[in-house]
Amino acid sequence: MTSPDLLWVYLTQSPLLWLTATLAAYAVGHALHLRAGGNPLVNPVAIAVILLVGVLTVTGTDYATYFDGAQFVHFLLGPATVALAVPLWRNRAEVRRRLVPMAVALLVGSVTAVVSAVGVASLLGAAPQTMLSLAPKSVTTPIAMGVAERIGGLPSLTAVLVILTGIVGAMVATPLLNAVGLSNDPRKGDWAAGGFAMGIAAHGIGTARAFQVHPLAGTFAGIAMGLNGLLTAILVPVLITLF
């Protein structure tokens, strides 16, 4: 075995390797995002995923090995989610003022996310299990995987679909919201409404993007993400029986 091979074997035994690779991949994505002037189409998460998939493929590393090293990032999702309560508390007066519109938007958004995904998949001739895996794709991964398993979908496929939904949502949300009048300019649009829409449609990744746009947008995106996860877990089993 050559020296480079020995070095690689040594590095793969360290859990810090894949944690470092994950952080480095995101740093590259973030740098490219900034270089592009914050263009939402140059999404740092998408870039990091592409880079990491490429490295894992080239090195022949399986996902379980990668996750063993990078799971500290996964652990941080919990504290990060809890931390969303801070901006929520700071903007509690604005949240109370919009409770009724939020409730209506939440119900409409949740139903639309499920019905549109399953409906389009059905029209394209997707297998029943694929449609069941698609149904909860607009909520955060742990909830989506649990719902998919309960209704007979494939949790692993759902996890991939959730990540893709978040990335695509974060990339297209700002241009789309600008086009319909919910722009980043508060004189022309509405931070809260735009953020709430991003949270429903693109869960955690969309929420992160909303915080980049404006703190109020991020606050309402976080609320939408949490409420949509709860409502989707209740609605999906009911809606699926109608299909």
Secondary structure, DSSP 8 states (H G I E B T S, - for coil): --HHHHHHHHHHT-THHHHHHHHHHHHHHHHHHHHTTT-TTS-HHHHHHHHHHHHHHHHT--HHHHHHHHHHHHHTHHHHHHTTHHHHHHTHHHHHHTHHHHHHHHHHHHHHHHHHHHHHHHHTT--HHHHHHHTTTTS-HHHHHHHHHHHT--HHHHHHHHHHHHHHHHHHHHHHHHHTT--SSTTTS-HHHHHHHHHHHHHHHHHHHHHHH-HHHHHHHHHHHHHHHHHHHHHHHHHHHH-
